């Protein structure tokens, strides 16, 4: 009897072990990572291109993306980050509309053990270790490249005095502060350069338009240069310059930043003289970095993409389609 029982147990055991051996590895449809991303809004072709790029990169890498659009409001971004924490996402990413006011919510993310990636823009904080890294353009260098172009252009035209108006991006945002600083530093040693006024255009086309009207009313033909912190505001300003009877690109030197397709088309027409590139294509680097953070790997503190200058110094017909 005992012998029969032993044989039965052996049979059952070998059956269980064999089924275990021949079993295929389980196929999982689980996403590799859950990423919460708070986008600033949809204020520009750049921003829309950036959102699209992030969505596509997440799709390609099998990352589940919780995307929230803050419609240009910091309080909406803070609320989104709190939702990501409550939802226990693996990694949080966000593009801070302005630099200050993030410490409390970032401390909450830190306490919850969720790593945070800054995308596109930086923050100012006194507390160490609230964010893991920053993936975004070198805005200071962009401003510098704009200033360096202007000096070359003034040289080539033989200008003796250069009156500049500047339409800036959102006050207290990283691109606004750093583009302005880079531009001012680049032209600082050139005594021909005179910045008549800097005015906040909030990165919006409508504000580019209304600011340009105001600047033309105030300075008229004294304006030699319009330095605008993004394409959207530039595209708003150009029709106002034409309405006032000036030819943009000839009567006034127009310098823009971003390098979206619409602005590049206008550069090709000769109505913009220079566009400094700011690439919105940050999605791939963001996904790679988020995966590394989830795996507990070290990441670079600051990741800047390479950027270039498009201008009337080159054969603009050769500029490839921009994709945003
Ligand atoms: O932060 C990047 C800037 O934000 C881009 O230059 C601008 O177009 C966008 O709205």
Boltz pocket constraint, residues with backbone or C-beta under 6 A from the ligand:
constraints:
  - pocket:
      binder: B
      contacts: [[A, 43], [A, 44], [A, 45], [A, 46], [A, 47], [A, 120], [A, 121], [A, 175], [A, 203], [A, 229], [A, 230], [A, 231], [A, 232], [A, 257], [A, 258], [A, 278]]
      max_distance: 6.0
